[in-house]
Amino acid sequence: MNQRVVILLLCAFLCASEAFHRIAMQRHRHRKLPHGRHLWASRKHMRRKFGMPAVTTQSTANTSTTSAPSEAIEPLFNAFQTQFYGPLFVSDQAFTVQFDTGSSDLWIPNSNCSTCIKECGNAVFQMAKSKSFKANGTSFSITYGVGKVSGVTASETVSIGQISIKDQGFGLVSQTDTCSSFDGVLGMAYPGASVTGARPPFYQMIDQKLVDSSIFSFHLKSGDGGSLILGGSNSSLYHGSLTHVNVTQQKMWQFTMDYIGFPSKKCRRCNSCKAIMDSGTSLIVGPTEDITQLNTKIRATYNATNGIWQVPCGRISYLPVLELGIAGKKFQVRPQEYVIAYEGDVCITGFMDLAGLNFWIIGDVFFREHYVSFDVELNRIGIAKAK
């Protein structure tokens, strides 16, 4: 047989054996610092998302611009965010959603959500335009501390790229107190974390045999946004091979992190500590003492007014790389990724704490440097340096 034909057949076989669906992601970056009320709502949302009790008091100690936050203060984290989101169709109606490994529910705005339309400018679902829509009459409510997202559950055909999921359960939000760059959220954590009780979309894809593999993966880039890959992983998007770490609790994508810190062993925090890989959180969030130490090591200054750590923008290129030890390997994040620049020459670090938190939340600061895969069948996370 002709050598060229053999090569072409081999390539065709390899491509077929690594079939997956690649969804282009968009990136929205906040250039201006958000209003204080949005920061408070965002902090409350994070506490609710991870099942933490609300903080009702704040300490008046340590309020100078150089002091670290006390444990009763919740510094800003998720509102100063770089958000990644992508397209979704419910019936034939288009939406943008955040693909969130830190939650398990799919929800979009309903046509009766006046805030979604008038204040947020969201796309909303029109029931009358769908022939296959099914309402089940069950209400849901997610409390955020200063407000809530609430509505009813339903089912409909949901399409992501070329994949169409039949009878996908989802939430229709009629009330909300916050606005985002995207219309809704598509949760990609385990079914046990679902608030609406619906089976998460990726599990539905597996059940309906719409994907060849029980793996989905993220290639989030600082430039054009990158990709979400459903049904496998794409080795052309990362260097070397994936390092795998087992999931320790099948609710969120929780794993054991060896350490986090800077190259010197004296600058490391945590020792075999609990962590969650969360594509829906923009920063790296951790316990107050540990976050204070990380920020102190790079001589960041604490701004008590906004609850943020700042560094001079001109120093970014001179800062050390951040290291995360996972499954015995070192994964590095450059300062250009863990420091975020805003208008007015304001640069904040991507290390934020949450009062009472006893684990780490590894967000998009890490994802932008690494290819991350999630294996539903084998309950493990794969990580490699992204190209």
Summary of the structure (lengths in Angstrom):
residues: 387
radius of gyration: 21.3
end to end distance: 36.1
largest distance: 80.1
contacts: 1285
relative contact order: 0.17
helix: 20%
strand: 38%
